[in-house]
């Protein structure tokens, strides 16, 4: 056996499982990941959880139980550095050459979740997400209705069709060497799109992103008001980094198409100032419509564009 083959065989017996968390108790998730790792013969592993400056004292105290689990460690950080920087920190802290990132607010829904990743070839592998939850409980929840409407796009076949554009951080495997070549951009301090830009950076290096059906479970959803706040924050992030995200966002594409028809664009821009508050109230309070939510995102993004253009005009 060659030296490189020996090295690859050894790497496949090593894994760093990395979980960023903020104001979220993830002891149950870490316990399940540790249980699965311990069942893999000959696997050298570690599970690192980085608390990104949580302010909820109950979550901080509860998560300290992680330190009592074999091969598990909780790292408490004093200041919130953001979704991109905390993932880069975890990658630097990792001992092993193979990294598995899992979002701490999700659940493992397969007893072979970790083993599936270990048996899947590829430098970057994305497992996807399964949408759970009782519709009798979540039927009026906007996030639940939106995720259910997009559920068909979560399967591996659809994600592989747009491999780099479908990169998401819910759970993914990446070689440490790749994560060093393509770290998360730490200019992204606010919610949204840091994963999209990383997918673009990976593709630019000529590295194929493989999508598999090895999902984590999303079955708990923020309330409508908080989801709308996060959506608006993501739109602001998109606008801030619009030049770098060109070609990787449907919102940018639709905004540019409309801008190509100045008369129509001007009319939509004026309407957005009136319609956005009305639509937001409906989405937060009423029975939320996914179509109306998608329209709101476009109107909100156009509003950001035109307000910024107006400020630039007056500044001149």
N, C-alpha and C positions, 0 to 999 in steps of 0.2 A: 504494500500500500504506500502511495506517495506521501510526502510531507504535507502537501495541501489537502489531500483526502483525509489524513489523520486529523488535521486542524479542523476541517469541516465536521467530521464526526464528533470531535470534542465539543465544538460550538453547539451542536444540536442537543447536547446533554446539559446545556446551561441556559438559564433564562432569568432575566430581571423583569418582574411584573411591577408596573409603575402606575400609581393612582394619585392624581392631583385632587385635592378636596378643599372646599370652602363652606363653612357653616353647614356641614352635612355629616351625619353619622354613617360610617361605612364599615363598621365592625363585622356585620353579617356577611357582606360581600367579600371582605378580606378573608374571613374564616373559610368561606366556600372555596376561594381561589387557593388558599393554603392546603385545604383538604385534598383538592384535585392534584396539586403539585406533589404532595407527599405520596400519592399513589403511582407516580410515574417512576419506574425503576431506573436508578442511576442518575436521576436528574439533580443537578446542582442549581439551586434557585434561591431567589430572595424576593420579598414583596416589600416595596417601599411606598409609603403613603406620605405625601408632602402637604401639610396644611398651609394654605396660602393666606396667612394672616386672618384666620377666622375671628369674628367678634362675638359669636354665640358661645358663651362659656360652657353651656351644657354639652354642645357638640364636641368641644375641645376635650372636656373631661371624659366623655364616653369613648372617644376615639383612642384614649391612652391605653385601653384594653388591648389594642393591636400589638403593643410591645410585648405582651405575654404570649403571643402566638409564635410558634417555631418559625425561624427564618424571616420574621416580619419586623418592620421598624417604622415608627411614626416620626416624621421630622416636622417639628413645629416652627413655623416661620413667623417673625414678629410683624412683618409688613406685607400687605397684599401687593404682589408684583404683576399680577395679570395672568391670563390663561396661556399666553405664549411663553412667558419667562419661566413660569413654574414647571412647565413640561421640559424646557431646556435644562432647568436645574436638575430635575429627576434623571434625565438622560446622562448628565455629567456624574451624578452620584452612583449610577448603576455600575455594578462590578462586572457584568457579563456582556458578551458581544451581541446577544439577542434580546430585544426589548419588546415587551407587550404592555401597551398603554390601555387602561380601562377607566372610563369615567366613573367617579365614585357614587353617583346618584342613580346608577342603573343596577340591574340584577342579572346574574348568570342564570340562564334558563336551560342549560344542558349539563349533564353530569360529565360530559367529555369535552367541554368547552376548551379547556387548556390543552388537552391532548390533541384536539383537532388542529390547533395552531402549530403545535410542535411537529405535526405530520404534514403540514402544508408547505410546499416549496415556494420560494419567492423572497425578494429582498424587502418588499413592502406588501403586506397583506391586510385587507380590511374585511372585518367579519360582518358588519351590518348591524341592524337593530330590528327587533320585533316589537310590534305595538300591542300592548295588552291593556287590560282595564275593562271593567263592566260598563257597557253603554248605558245601563240604567242609572249608574252613579255619575258617569262622566259625559252624558249626552249633551249637556249644555256647556261643556268646557271647550274653549276655542282651540287650545293646543291639542287636545284629544281628537277633535273633529278634523283638524288640519293634518295631523299625523296619519289618521286613518285614511284620509283622502289620498295621501301620498304613498300609502303602504305598498302598492304594487311596484313602485319604483325602488323599494328597499331590497328586492331580491338580487342575488348576485348576477343573474343574466343581464338585467337592466343596468346595474352599476358597471359591469364590465364594458358595456357599450360606450361609456364615456369615462373610462377608467380614471384619468387624472382629475377630471372635473367632479368626480363623485367621492373624492377622498374626504373622510370625516373622522373625527377623533374619538367617537364613542367607544370603539375598541379596535385597535390595530397593532399589528406586529411590524417592527422595523429593525433592520440591522443597525447596530450602534454606529458603524462606519457611515451609513447613509444618513443617520440623524445628525452626524457631525458635518457632513457635506451640505445638508439641507435642514438647518435648524429652523424652529419656529421664529418668525420675525417679531422681535420684541418691541417694535414700534406699535404693534397691535396690543394695546393695553385694555381696550374696552371690548364689549361683547361682539362677537361675530367675525367670520371670514378669515381668521388666522389659519384655519385648517384648509380653506380653499386656496390660499396663497401658497401654503406648503405643498399641496398637491401640484400646483403649477411649477414650483421650484424643482420638485422631484422629477416631473416629466421633462423639464429643461435639461436635466442631467442624463436623459436617455434611459431612466430607470422605469420599468413597467410596474404599475400598481395593480396587484391582483385582488379581485373581490371574490369572497367566498360566502356561503350561507352558514355562518357560525355566529349568530347574533347574540347580543345582550338584550335584555327585556326592559322596555320603557313602559311602566304601568302606573306611574304617579305623575300628576301634572300640576303645574303652577296655576293659580287662578287667572281669569281673563285679563284683569288689570295688569298684573305682573308680566304676563306674556306679551301684552301690547307694549309695555315699557321696554321689554327686551327686544321686541321687533323693531321699535323705533331706534333703539341704540344700535342695533345691527345695521339699519339703513344709514345712520350717521357714520358708522365705521366704513360702510361701503362707499359712501360719498367721499370720505377722507382719502381712501386708497383706490379711487375709481380708475385711475390711469394704470395702476399695477394689476387691477383685477379685470381689466377689459378682456372680453371673450370668455370670462368665467362667471358671468352673472346675467341672468335673464332680465333682471331689473334694468341694468345698464343697457342691455340690448333694446328693450322696449322704449326706454327713455330716448335713446339715440334715434330710433325709428320715428318717434313722434316729433323730435326736434327737427327732423328732415322735412316736416310739414309745418312751417312757422305759424301759419294762421291757426291750425288745429292745436298746435302745441301751446300757443298763447292762451287759447280758450280753456284748455285743460288745466294750465297753470293757474289761471284765475279761479277756476272752479275748485281746484284743490284747496285753496285757502278757506273756502266756505264749506266744502264737503268733509274734509278730514275730521274736524271736531264732531260733526254729526255722525259720521260712520263709526268713529271710535266709541262714542257713547253707546251706539247700537251693539257693537261687538262685545263691549264689556258687560252690558246689562241684559241684552236680549238673548234670543236663540241664535248663536253665531253662525254666519254663513261663510263657508270657505271661499267661495267666489268673491264675496264682498271683502273678505280679508285680503285676498290677493290684489284686488283693485285698490284697497287702502294702501298697501305697501308701495304700489307704483305711484299713486297720488302723493304719498308722503315723500318719496324719493324725488319726484319732480318738484315738489315744493322746496326741498333742500337745494336743488340745483338752481331754481329761479331766484330764490331769496339771496343766495350767494352771488349770483350774477348781478342782481340789483344793487347789492352792497358794493360790489366792485365798480359798477357804473357810477354810483354816487361818489365813491372815493376818488375816481378819476376827475 
